[in-house]
């Protein structure tokens, strides 16, 4: 029996590993027809300014970016490697969770397949962004909780605390899921695992790991909270009812996967891991109540996939039902293959546009910005290098003695990040901006005597500068419409830039 079980475990492990490898290869292949995503430009800027905190993100993404750039350079394939590896690791983690929940080969493979095919997870794992790494922290903690329930080994709380602390330095929403897990335990007989010194030590460890970022936020008066309030008041996010929210979650996790994760939630409620079901429900309620962006809940689904795989394996054990396994998985793969080109850039833009017209498949909107021919996730990967080149032409049209005293101002972190990434090849100085963390970095040595301003309204600029000239217009046909911008050359700021700087603050 042990020898037979060992052979089976190897086969299950190979299946999950193969699916993880497929996901990695998919991400490494995609993107060759596109450029840097707007958030990647910003995250690379953060990587050049390592700190214990930033206006809109926790510090881990900047550290990951710095490591990638230091080791591999700043090419697209280099900076996206860590996210692709994180996505593959999440597939492995889902299979491992299914095994820990008692699942055999089919359960593990189904859980891994659900993560591989989930359109929302696929999209977020493709580029350098914090959401590619967040699920590993959430699901790592969930796996440790399952192990604690299975083995009674309370020392595992120390690893839970370590992972939770790293999760808080990755994204602050780790606090939501960590609270939900503990609350879930309190609501079940498994609360017995809470009252021990190891949990206290785990909490202390998590707090110590999070402390540097907490102190940074205290020092800067919690800018993230101000940012979130500004976004809410500004109406940037698409408003969702409860029904629309869950409808988009079903689409984002693949509609054919819904019976699996719903079965998983049902199985968790009925079994010894009820705390995970409560944790999912509490997390969902908090996220919907605070800020119902659909992708905020994505990290909580792999544990439902794992539990669902176990349920489906048990239900389909009878030989007469065995045909359902390959048939349903094949349908899932077919649906996932149809949706994948709409979430990650597998097709050239022209082919993508034709594909959408034929299939009528489009990703749901997250923000209220006006769109061009491409969805925002794709459109925000165009126009940045052309923007930097246009600014360079303006810069070198200036007299040689004026250039060293000329600053470049971007209205948002995409524009400023484009100058910081592509500008060095043109000999441009670093950009300044009032957007997000660029505001805290300040104006550098700029005085306002001579400034190239990217975007904005001429009448607004004329109220601040003695001379304002529109000198260029730039806009890639596939870029977001709001990134089709005018470029202005401004001279003679009417007040000291240090006095004007607080007015350029743009935390939205």
N, C-alpha and C positions, 0 to 999 in steps of 0.2 A: 504493500500500500504506500509507504513513504516514497519508494522509487517511482511508482506510477504518478503520485501526486507531484513529485519534483519535475517529471517530464511535462505534465500538464501546465504547471506554473511557468515553465520556460516557454511553452507555446503561447500562453496568454501574454507573457511579458513581451515576446517577440511581436505579437499582433499590435499591442499598444505602442511599442517602440516604432513599428513601421508606420503607424498613423501619425505619430509625432514627427517622424522624419519627412513624411509627405507634407505636413504643414510647414515645416522649415523650408523645404525646397520650393513650395508654392510662394512663400514670401520672398525668397531669394530671387526667384524668376520675375515676379511682378515689378512694375514700376519703371521699366526701361524706356517707356515712351513719355514719361512725366518728369517733373522736377521736384524740388524741395517743397514740402508742405509748410504752410505759414507757421504752424506751431514749432516745426523743426528749426526754422530760422531763429525763433525766440529762444528755444531750448539751447541752441548752440551759443547764443549770446549769454545765457545764464551760465553755461559751462566756462565761459571766459571770465566770469565774475563769481567764483565760488564763494558762497556765504552760507550761514546757518538758516537763512530764510529768504523768501521772496514774496512779493505782493500777492501773487495768485497761485503759487505752487509750493509744496514742501521741497526741501533741498536735494532729495535723492536724484531727481532727474538731471540736475546740473552735474552731479558727480558722475553719473553714468555717461553723460555726454562727454565730459572731460576725459574719462578713461578711454572711451572709444576714439576720440580725436587724437589723443596721445599715442595710442597703440596702432591705429589703423588709418588715421587721417580723417578728413571731413567729407569724403565722397558719400554719395547716397547709400551705396552698398555698405560702407563702413559704419555710418551712424545708425543704420537700421538693423544691424546684425543683432544687437542685444534684444531688441523688441521681438525679432523673429525667434530667437532662442527662448525668450520668455513664453511666447506662444506655444512652442513645442513642449516646453516644460509643463505648461498647463494641461496639455493633452496627457502627458505622463502622470500628472497629479490626479486627474480625473480617474484614470485607470487604477491607480493605486488606492484611491478612496473606495472605488467599487470593490476591490479585493478586500479592503479592511472591513467593509460592510458585509462581507460574506459572499460576494459575487465570484463566479468562476469566469471562464474564458469569454463567454458571450456577454456577460454583464460588463466586464472590464472593457471589451472591445466596443460595446455600444456606448458606454460613457465617453470613451475617447473619441469615437466617431461624432458624437453630438457636439463636443467642443470643437473638433476640427471643422465641422460644417456650419456652425453658428455664424450667420452673416455678420452680426454686430461684433463678435469677438474677432472674427477674421479681419474686419476693417481696422480695429484699434490695435491689432498686433502688427500692422504693416509699417508703421512709421514711428519715429522716436517721440514717444509721449508717455506721460505718467500712467495712463490707463492700461498700458501693456503689462505693467509690472504689479499693479495693485491686486489683481486676482490671485497671484501667487501668495501674497501675504494673507489675504482672506481665507483662501482654501487651505493654505498650510496650517493656519490656526484651527480650522474645522477638522482637518485630518488628525491633528494632535489631540483634539477633544475626543474624537472617536477612539483613538488609541488609549486615552485615559479611561474611557468607559469600558473598553474591552479588556484592558490589562490591570486596571486599578493602580497603575504606576503614577503616583502623584508628582514625582520628580519631573515628569514631562511638562509640567506647568512652566518650568524654567525656559524650555525651548519655546513655549507659547509666548512668554513674556518677551523673549528675544525677538521673535518674529513680529509680534505686535508693535514693539518699539521701532523696528525697522519699517514696518508698515506705516506708522505715524510719520516717519521721516520721508515716506514715499508719497502718501496722500492722506490728508487729514480725515477722510471718510473711514479710515481704519478704526477711528474712535466709535463710529456708528456700529460697525459690525462687531467690534470687540464688546461693546456694551450689550448688543443684542445676544451674543453668545452667552455671556454671564447671566443676563436676564432669562434667557431660555433655560439655563440650568436651574435657576431659582424656581421656575415654574414646573419642574419635573422632579421625580424621586432622585434623579442624578445630582441633585443639589448637594448630596453628601460629599461630592468631589470638590466642593468650594471651600469647605471649612478646614484648611490646613495651612501650615507655614509655607508650603511651596507656592501656593497661589499668592500669598503676600509677597514673597520674594520675587515672583514673576511680575506682579504689579509694580514693584519698586524698580525692577530692571527695565520694564517698558517705560516707566516715567523718566528714569535717568537717560535713556536713549533719546527720548522726546524732549528732554529739558532744554538743550541748546536752541532748538527751534521755538519752543515755548518762550524762552527768554527774548529771542529775537522779536517775536510777535508782541510781547509786552513792551519792549523798547520802542517798537514802531506803531503801537496802539492798534494792534490787530487789523492790519490793512485788508486781510482776506474778507473779514466780515463787512467792511465798508464796500469792498468790491461786489460782494454778493448782493448787498442791498441796492447798489447802483444798477446791477443787471436786472434785478426784479423790477425796480421802478422804471427802467428804460424799456421794458417789454421786449428785450432781445430774444428771449427763449419763446419757442412756440408753446402756446397754452394748451394743456392737455387735460381732458376729463379723466376720471378714473378708468372708464371703459376704453378711451383712446390710449391711455398709458399702457394698460395690459395688452391691448391689441398690438401696439408697437413692440412690446416685449416679446409677444408670440412671434411676430415677424422677424425680430432681431435674433431670436434663438432658433429660427427655422420652424415654420408651422408644423411640419411633420415630427418635430422633436417635442411639441407640446404634450402629446399623450405620454411621452416618456418622463418629462420632468414633473408633470402633474401626478403621475403614478408615483414618482419618487417622493413628492411632498406627502402624498397619502400614506406611503409606506413609512416615512419617518414619523408621522403623527402616531401611527399604530405600534411602532416598535420601541426599542430601548434608546433610540437616538432622537427622541421627541424634541430634545432641546434644540436640535438643528432646524426642525420645522418652525418652532417658535422664533428662533433667531432670524430665519428668512422672513417670516411675517412681520416681525418688529422692524427689521431693516427696511422692508418695503414700505411700511407705514411712515417711517421717519423720512425716507427719501421722497416719497410722494408729497408729504406734508411740507417739506422744506423747499425742494427744488426738483420737480419731476422731469428732469432730463432722463431719457430712457436708459442711456448708457451707464448711469450711476449704479444701476442694479445688476449690470452684467456680471460682476465678479461673484455674485451669490448663486449663480445657476449651476456651475459645475458640480457642486455637491448634490443638487437635485438630479442631475444627469446620472451621477454615480448610483444614487439610491434608486432611480428609475430603472437603470440597467439591471439591478438586482431583482426588482419586482418583475420586470418583463421576463427575465431568465426563469424565474419561478413559475410564472403563468404559462410559459411556452415549453415546459419540460415534457409534456405528453408528445409522443412521437407523431401523432396526427397533426400537431400544430407546428412541427419543426420547420415546415416550408415557409412559415411566416417570417422567420428570422432573416434569411437571405433576401426574401422578396421586399420586406419593409426597409431593410438597410439599402437595397438597390434604389428604391424610390427616394430615400433620403439623399443618397449620393446624387441622383439625377436632379432633384430640386436644388441641392446645394451648388451643383455645377451651373445651373441656370442662373442662380442669384449671384454667384461669386464675381462675375465681371462687373456687377453694379456696385460692389463694395470695395474691391481692390483693383488697381489699374492693370488688369491683364491684357486689355485691348488698346490699340491706338485710339486717340480721341475720336477720329472720324468713324472708325469701326464701332466704337462704343455708342455713338449717337444713332447709327443705323440699327444697332442691336436693340436699343431701348425702343425705337420706333416700331420694330417688329414684335418684340416681346411684351411691350408695355410694362416692363419691370423697372421701377425707379426706387431708390432709397427714400425713406421718409425724411422730411425736413426737420432739423433740430432748431435752427434759428430762422428769424423772419427776414433775412436779407433777400433782396431781389436777386434772382439767378439768371445766368446766361445759358449757353447750350449744354453746360456740364453741371452736375450736382456740386454742392459746396466742397465736399471732401476731395473731389478731383480738381475743381476750378482753382482752389487755393494752392495748387501745385504749379501754376503757370504765371509767367510774367515777371518774376522777381529778378532774374538776371538781366532782362531787357530794361527793367526799371533802373538797375544800377548802372547799366551802360548809358542810359539817357542822362542820368545825373552826372556821369563822368564827362560826357560831351559838354554839358553846361559848365562844369568845373574847369575844364581845360580851355574854355572860351574866355575865361577871365584873365586879366593881366597877371603875369607871373608873380608880381609883388603882392597881389590881393589874395591869391590862393591860400597861402599859409594862414591868413586871418579869416578864412571862410569856413563856416560851420554848415553841416547838412542836417536838416531837421525832418524827421519822419512823423507823420500823424499817428501811426500805429506801429506796433512792434514788428509787423511783417515788413513794412517799408524800411524801418531802421535796421532790422535784422538782415534784409537783403543787402544793404550797404555794408554792414559789418562782415557778411560772408563773402560777397563778390567784390566789394570795394577794394581790398588790398591788391587784387590783380590789375586794377586801374590806377592805383596810387592814391585812392581816396582816403580822407581821414575817417575815423569812426563816426557813426551817426549819433545824434542826440534825439530824444523824444520825451514826451510827457506820458506815454502810454505804459501802464503796468510798472514793472520794475525799472524801466528806463528813467522814469521820473525820479526815483531814488538815487540813481547814478548821477543825476544832475547834468548841468551844461558843460562840464569839463572846463576847458579854457576859453570857451566861446564868449564873445562880447556882444554879439548882435550887430557889429559893424558891417559884416558881409555874411549873408546866409542864403543857402539854397533850401527852399521849403518844398517838400513833396506833398501835393494835394492841399486842400483848404480853399477858402473863398477869398478872391482878390480884395473885396471890400473890407473883410475882416483884417487882412494883412495890411491894407493901407491905413488902417486906424492905429497900427503899431509901428510901421516903418515909414521913413521919409520917402523912399523910392521903392516901388514894387513893379516888377515886369514879369509877365507870363513869357517864359522862354522855351517851353517844350510841352508836349502832350505825349503820354505813353499809355498803352493798354493792349495786352495780349488778347486776341479774339476769344481764347478759351478761359481767360481769367475772370474772377468775380467782377461784376459790373462796377462795384464801388472802388475797384483797384484800377480803373481806367481814369488816370489822374492828370491834372495839369501840374507842371513844375514851375515854380516862381523863383526869381532872383530878387532878393530884398537887401536893401542897404539902409543903414542909419536907424537902428532901433531907437525909439524915442525915449526909452527909459533904460536904466542898467538891467542887463539880463538877469542878474541875481534878484532884482525886485520883481521882474516879470515872471520868473520861473514858476512860482506857486500857481499862477493862473493857467499854466499849460497842463496841469495835472489831469490825466485822463484814465481813470480806473473804471473801465466798463468791459 
